[in-house]
Amino acid sequence: MTQRATDFLINLSVDPRAFANFKENSRVAVNEAGLSVAEQALILSGDPVLIRRALANDAGFDDGAGMANPGIVHVVGVVVAV
């Protein structure tokens, strides 16, 4: 996952307008954010395990189980670590 995708997820957690726009039309939001097709599919899947794993792999955080360490972002009912 690119820094752009990570920033997109973090922005959803801190910007009520961005979150509302995402809830209204998530496909448009991820497309306008300039995310890759793979990143869009990952985020739109809403799968917390896959999203968390992608964030952990790119951030270099690993608890030995492939899960990211501290930092929680709540996005669209999904909790992912960053």
C-alpha positions, 0 to 999 in steps of 0.5 A: 500500500502506498503512502497515498493510500495510507494517508487516504485512510488516515484522512477518513478518520480525522476529516468528517467531510472526507468520511461523509463523502466516502460514505456517500460514494466510496468508489468515487472517493477512492478514484479521486484520491488517485489510488491504484486499482489494487488499493481501491479494491482493497479499501472497498473490500472493507476486509480488516485483515487484508487492510491491516496486513497491507498497512503492516507490510508497507510500514515495516511494523510486524508483531511476528504474526504479520499484524501491525503494531501500535496506532489504530485508525477507525475507518468505515466500521473497520479498525486497522492498525497503522 
